[in-house]
C-alpha cells in the first residue's frame, strides 16, 4: 500500500499569503467568494482551501497548483 502524502496546510497558507502580497485579504476573499475570516484561517493553516479556490488563485496569480500546494514548479 502506498503511503498517503502529508498535506502541509501551514506551508500552503504561507504561499497563498505570499501570492496575495499587495492584495488586501478582504479583496481576495471577495474574489474567492468566501469571508475574510475564512481566508485568514486558510492563510494561518487552520483549514484547507477548496479545489475551486486553489484553481481561482492559480489563474489570478499565474501560479501552478503544484506550486501552491507543494511549493514545486512555478
ZIPEQUI-V761604 format. One record per residue. RES is the residue in one small letter. OMEGA is omega as a letter, one per 20 degrees, with the letter a starting at -180 (none if undefined). D_CENTER is the distance of its C-alpha to the mean C-alpha in Angstrom with 2 decimals. Layout:
res->[RES	RES]
omega->[OMEGA	OMEGA]
d_center->[D_CENTER	D_CENTER]
This chain:
res->[x	x	x	x	x	x	x	x	x	x	x	x	x	x	x	x	x	x	x	x	x	x	x	x	x	x	x	x	x	x	x	x	x	x	x	x	x	x	x	x	x	x	x	x	x	x	x	x	x	x	x	x	x	x	x	x	x	x	x	x	x	x	x	x	x	x	x	x	x	x	x	x	x	x]
omega->[a	r	r	r	a	r	r	a	r	r	r	r	r	r	r	r	r	r	a	r	a	r	r	a	a	r	r	r	r	r	a	r	r	r	r	r	r	r	r	r	r	a	r	r	a	r	a	r	r	r	r	r	r	r	r	r	r	r	a	a	r	r	r	r	r	a	a	a	a	a	a	r	a	none]
d_center->[29.13	25.94	23.82	20.46	17.64	15.96	12.24	11.24	8.81	9.89	9.20	5.58	5.49	7.98	6.63	4.20	7.59	9.52	8.46	9.38	12.62	15.41	13.73	14.46	12.11	14.51	14.50	10.83	11.19	14.40	13.05	10.61	13.60	12.59	14.22	13.39	13.95	11.45	8.61	10.47	10.54	6.85	7.04	10.27	9.41	11.76	10.16	7.91	5.84	8.58	9.38	10.37	7.24	5.70	9.21	9.54	7.02	8.78	11.97	11.65	10.83	12.83	10.73	11.15	9.10	11.05	9.87	6.09	7.34	10.62	11.12	13.88	15.24	14.10]
